[in-house]
Amino acid sequence: MTRCLSSYRQLLLVARHCSLVVAVLLVTASGCSAQPSATPEEKAANFAAAPVSENSTLISGPWNAWRGPNGNGITIDQSPPTQWSDTQSVVWKAQVPGRGHASPIVIGDQIILATSDKANETQSVVSFDRQTGEQRWQTVVNEGNFNPRIFPTNTHASSTVASNGERLFVVFNNNQSAQLAALDLQGNLLWEKKAADFVPKRYQFGFGSSPIVYGNTVIVTSECENDGSMAAFDVATGNEVWRVPRTGATSYSTPVVCNVAGKEQLILSGDESVVAYDPTSGAELWRVTGPWSVTCGTAVWSDDMVFVSGGYPTQRTMGIRADGSEKVVWENNTKLYEQSLLYYDGYLYGLADSGVAYCWRASDGEEMWKQRLESKVSASPVLAGGNIYIPVERGTVYVFKANPEQFELVAENTVGDTHYATPAFDNNQILMRIAKPTENGKQEWLYCIGNQ
């Protein structure tokens, strides 16, 4: 479906920033400059002064980045199908060149994917027509310099593209670094630069963190022992705005900017900690020690708490007070490692590495129910139309009600034999990147699932 860019920018302005006493709008790619940031001491003194914004976890907007418009896997005002197959509810399907685990995003009348060709060592951004699935353009961003060692099930295009509605931002692990590139909506390469080094010492698993757009910056995380960091870059020029070190251990989580405990905070887990930063400056707001070195999932949040899960070597799920008190409210020994949690209406949902789906009460961590489904899951859950969609690696998507009282399975749907990418949701339709076996290996497909 087509959305005009001006409407898109208005949605971002309304949705993303309501936290200051005098409402300060988010800086858009075409908008004004950011407000000067206070010192860390001033932030600490005033941390609880600003009011909590209403509906801070639920906004409407295009699926423009990893985990959608909210950054938490929730889409509202949509009623997508709950049952489909190769012959049921398929609006169209299109072959995807190459391989990747990057999720699709929707920008206006285009669907955007990052992909890679291992044989030719190319990393590309590819565009499909939103209505028909026809490929519009493909832009090669990198040629050669692939990391020779990654985990067998990983790819060289596992980071999801992010957009501010005017430009596309993509990160590829190339030449022992996180390479950040900006493209326009016609696929023209505008600028490219090394965002950070990525030279892991212990774990040669490849790369996984996706870029996120905040105001007039794009934020990139590259956590590793050798000169790892998280940094923000100007969307127009690629010039560095701020940088913080992230060098304790190699980790793979994508950060998220959320309005929690009355402040906009940039949350990132990994490196034996959960840390909140000021997204305008990179200044640290608070830090809570975690029991794991490695995490992969993106944090989720309520009005005043942050929830994370990991990882390696110790498995743990935690609920943390986000007001600067650094209080761990609850924790348990469940591990949701590659996949992210989902928070909705006072409860946490997720599928653990063990193949068990869980629901916890977010305020105190009390287990509401658990249900064995299937192990080996890499994608993250998405909530739409009151249902939670969780893909597992072998191609099945479980659909169940967001019901804390009991596990209520709605459907099991299987297309293809491989499903690593988290689906995108748009205009009551589901966009899924899957793979099917062929004589020469696997062929990836982009499916549009909708009521017909």
Protein Blocks (a to p, Z undefined) as FASTA:
>chain_A
ZZdfklmmmmmmmmmockbmbacddddfklccddddddfklmmmmmmmpccdehklbccd
ddfbghijnonopaehiacdfbdcfkgopabdcddehjdfbdcddehjaccdddddfklo
paddddddfklopafbdcdfbggjiafbdcfkbcfblbccddehlaccddddeehiacdd
dddfkopafbdcdfbdcddfklcnbjfbdcddehjbccdddddfeopacddddfklopaf
bdcddfkbccfbdcddddeehiacdddeeehiacdddfknopafbdcddfbfbdfbdcdd
dfkbccdddddfbdcdddddfehnopafbdcfbdcfkbccddeehiacdddfkopacddd
fklopafbdcdfbehifbdcddeehiacdddfkopacdddddfkbccdfbdcdedjbdfb
ccddeehiacdddddddfklpaddddddddZZ
